Amino acid sequence: MKLLTTRFIAILILVIPGLLAMTGFLMMKDDIFNYISMHGDDNATPVFAWLHFGGGLLLFLAGMSFLGGWILTRDRKRNYVGPRFKEKQKTQQPPSPDASS
């Protein structure tokens, strides 16, 4: 039962940022569509909803960066990444000669 609960929580951790990114994308898409469709209506003055678009962009970037970071971390653990994305190894420097021990 404990394994099932932890897997369910892990799925939720991945689904929630995905839903946020999807919601943000749909908000941006709707704003662009509404702005373009207002140009066809002679009675309406086209005004772009910058605040709504910015909120959608923020949600999209937050969700996608979380998912991208999770995938990169998982692939680094399994050694699936190329040399460009591998973590830099810290080289140990020899002790300086003037340091007193």
Salt bridges, closest charged atoms under 4 A:
ASP30 OD1 - LYS29 NZ 3.27
ASP31 OD2 - HIS52 ND1 2.88
ASP75 OD1 - ARG74 NH2 3.23
